[in-house]
Amino acid sequence: MSRLFRAAAFAAAIACVSPAMAADDALFTVGAGVWDVNFNYDRQAEARVEYRHGQGLFETDTFRGLKPLVGVMVTSKESTFGYAGFAAPFSLGSGGDWEFTPSAGLGAYSRGDGLNLGGTFEFHLGLSLSYAVTDRGRLGLYLTHISNAGINGYNPGENSLLLTWSFAL
């Protein structure tokens, strides 16, 4: 477990970096859904929290930037994954109520009583689509993938689908 705590500390440090320019509010997201959404191995319940920094790298007039993020997920079989990375939010529609956000990161996985993903070091990929229900809150769907990208001999990978609520901080 100490590797997981070191990874979480590293992720928190990355999330606290303050790149130049502020265009968005920071977001805190909570989600719940299904681990192993494609039913390859062992379907479980999943809960996730994620923090996305409001300031981004490489922001321009048309690109909102790469926003640092940090997150933790846990399954009903006590598997945990802490990660840090970047998200690239894109506003959709004329009012910007819809947001499409791809994300990527690195993290540490602890199996618990759940699925063997082949090792502790894993990659995170995500696609989120959300709608601004209020001025400060978004309801969304979040599809994620965790994999070691073949760096270990065993690499089953895992997909999750979550219903999320994000609120501006």
Buried (B, 14 or more C-beta within 10 A) or exposed (E): EEEBEEBBEBBEEBBEEEBEBBBBBBBBBBBEBBBBBEEEBBBBEBBBBBBBBBBBBEBEEEEBBBBBBBBBBBBBBEBBBBBBBBBBBEBEEEEEEBBBBEBBBBBBBBBEEBBEBBBBBBBBBBEBBBBBEEEEBBEBBBBBBBBBEEEBEEBBBBBBBBEBBBBBE
